[in-house]
Amino acid sequence: MKSSFAAPGLVSKKISPRKMAFITGTLLLTSTGFVCRILGFFYRIFMSRTIGAEGLGIYNMVHPIFSICFAVCAGSIQTALSQYVAANQSKGKAVFKTGLMIAMGLSLIMAWGIYGNAGFLAEKLLLEQDALPISL
């Protein structure tokens, strides 16, 4: 029995495994992106109620610096590792460990740079004294 919604001849055609994998990957990425947006929405509400308007303003001022540092530390390392491991599967673990060490090294250098220059970043770049770290 043919469906009244499908065009004749399309019901009997099967989707190739390659197309099915593509469709499955697309649906998976779309659904996870949607879930992440929803979680981010609720996180923003929670954060705004927790730290208040002033804290949210300081967070939004500091966030571009964080984004630049994240891009430097992890921006293209994952892509390069994925491409290299796909080409040389036998060296996968060694390449992963090397990439992890590079990312960790860059992260430590960036953290040290931000922490050491926090006063300069707050006064000259952000123009906000409230962004200075609190000394304990």
Summary of the structure (lengths in Angstrom):
residues: 136
radius of gyration: 23.7
end to end distance: 75.8
largest distance: 75.8
contacts: 275
relative contact order: 0.06
helix: 79%
strand: 0%
